[in-house]
């Protein structure tokens, strides 16, 4: 197994408080790794340690086969990143900002600037000053800058912030192209679990600075459980009908109105009929499947989803 990124016992302490604790993560070459966790979980701090913006308190980082530290200049030249809000020279154009980045990186391929602007759909406004850009346009320019030098490793912190649905779809497709066609390895943090679900090969879930789990999306999908979700204003009577009339024991009360039924022996139609015959009001009843969101919330709450 070839890992582009490995950490061992990575820890960071700020003012006596441990914000990242003993994190050992493994990112395979060419994959898209979705990094998930609540606000303040430690995702951005870890990304900053992987790009030498923050020095670890303890632990080891290995990137592209090299033990990594703040003097690993050659390795840093093979990493593209956008962490937190991208900063630009506001009075300069998109092209001028990217030209400066090329000069800073020692990368002399002006043709690449037009290529990446086209990739992020900024080619028509590339000569306008960045101060006229919307938040979403600046996000796209930040992504363009991160991929400009064709890095081996791409680290992106909340890259679709500020993008509209059409823009999100285009950037999602771009990430897949970078991974599959360009062979880049992508580490992406996002609060948009539905987006990560569509593109990630592996997810890492972090809470309170600790990595709870690394798991392939294939395994997450393999754990998908089919269930029927019932919303009713008469939950007590509905539970009685499910248990006594239909002999269903495998159901879970999620809220004052919502019941999740896992018993595959009963069809949705049979359940609806029994409830109606017993004068149970049905606001909605739908067949669903567990998603990455369900899996994530289960982990964060300390429970794995059970079939």
Buried (B, 14 or more C-beta within 10 A) or exposed (E): EEBBBBBEEBBBBEEEEBBBBBBEBBBBBBBBBBBBBBEEBBBBBBBBBBBBBBEBBEBBBBBBEEEBEEEBEEBBBBBBBBBEEBEBEEEBBBBBBBBBBBEEBEBEEEEBBEBBBEBBBBBEBBEBBBEEBEEBBBBBBBBBBBBBBBBBBBBBBBBBBBBEEEBBBBBBEBBBEBBEEEEBBBBBBBBBBEBBBBBBBBBBBBBBBBBBBBBBBEEBBEBBBEBBBBBBEBBEBBBEBBEEEBEBEBBEEEEEBBBBBBBEEBEEEEBBEBBEEBEBEBEEBEEEEBBBEBBBEBBBEEEEBEE
